[in-house]
Amino acid sequence: MSDRWVAVDERTYRRLDVATKLAGLGLIAAGLEVGGATAPGLALGVCGAVLGLVTVIIGDSEP
């Protein structure tokens, strides 16, 4: 089984990083607005955290 890495240039990586962090923050805020202790609130918060960290698995040019 081969390792597959997604590689993008530095400018695209920065844009993806900022976009996913802002979208993740938005989902976390929506989860808190719905109610942080409710099931939908927790689901939105977890999805926001995952989305905010998704760029960790993307390389910025060469692995």
Residue, then its C-alpha position, 0 to 999 in steps of 0.5 A: m500500500s502506498d502513502r498518498w500525500v496531498a501537496v500544494d504550493e505555499r500560497t494555496y496552502r495558506r489560503l486553505d489553512v485560513a479558510t478551514k480555520l475560519a470555517g471551523l471557528g464558525l462551526i464552533a461558534a454555531g455549536l455554542e449558539v445552539g447550545g454547547a451541552t446539546a447534541p447538535g451543539l456538540a456535533l457542530g463543535v466537533c465538526g468545527a474542530v476537525l475542519g480547523l485541523v484538516t490542513v495538518i495532513i496537507g503538505d505545503s510543497e514537498p513532503 
